Amino acid sequence: RLFWGWLNAVFNKVDYERIQAVGPDRAASEWLLRCGALVRYQGYQKWQQDYNGLPTGPLGKYKIEAINATDSCIMYRGFDYLDGLEHVTEIKLQKCIYIQDECLQRLSETKNLQKSLLQLKIISCGNVTDKGIIALHKLTNLEYLYLSDLPGIREKEITVHILQQALPNLELELDLE
């Protein structure tokens, strides 16, 4: 288990020179796929899941529109890859053992995501608490938030109230005990 934690940390190390060389979308795609997540590009229906099958073409041709991080090992350490993404409209975090409040805080403070992110699903991420969910209030364009199986959320009513005050247009769907 210690070995896998170390390996996952290696997968999440940000390579700033790579971001400069290939652009933010390509570098983020490589990070996400290395960690076991899927990406979907603007104008495409198919999810990209094969690292070795990443599309080639002119730099900047493929813009990440959606991220499905189900069962992936993405962690806070790699979140700098999200900074340059300008077209991400939806993110799904499901069964992500390394996702915690700091990750959601970082997500909500990412300027480009504040503008572009419309849908967010957080499911079965055991390290997420009320603090992390409340931090999402900075995602001012968020239209839909789905929260399910989050045992760390203890003050459901208060958390929901704070989010709805901050984001009056947010459709909030809860499947919490």
Disulfide bonds with the S-S distance in Angstrom:
none
